[in-house]
Amino acid sequence: MDLKSDKGKEKLLTGITTHAKTEAEKILLASKKYIDERKETIAIQISNIRKKAEEKAKVQIESIEKNIKATISIEKKRIELQIRNKIFVSVQNRIQEILNKMIGSDGYRKILSDWIVEAVIGLNVKEAFVNTSREELHLIDTDMLNRVEEEVLALTGKKIKLSKSADDPLLVQGIVLYSENGKTAFNNQVPIRIQRYKSEIRKLIYKKLFKQEE
């Protein structure tokens, strides 16, 4: 090929441009293929990221729902407990009101006598003193105490000597039984009795109002 002539130069340039064009097309095709592959890879990565995000979000949502349910359950139990406690306090107050109103009734003397019998058996001493509130004080007399002594003897086979206490009257309804030396006592005042039987009272409330056994 004669590079000195115009035809030789033209032929050389034509060959170069053709080769360059061919190489350029190859590069473009390779670039397009690379770009397409990258697009596909990126799309897969994006899809994976979105999927993971959705899974993570799902887990987070489930966790949040679980926590909300647990919180609601705890709150519900707390409210139910508050309601039950309020009902118990209300019932307790009502019992005290009823018993207080019974002081002047005919049957109350027998109730007071039964409380003394219970206290005597609980205290388990040979001699004791009985005290009560100012409103009930007139009901505690020799006749009642003698009857209690007889009833305790019949129930337990043990003799007990009871006397009316010379101490100041109690501030709360009910009776307190003191041993002769004053070292032991059995408290059968109304609030104490209610606390003593609060488990049974609660069971009755739950059974009647909440239809369940507890």
Summary of the structure (lengths in Angstrom):
residues: 214
radius of gyration: 48.2
end to end distance: 112.5
largest distance: 156.3
contacts: 536
relative contact order: 0.09
helix: 71%
strand: 11%
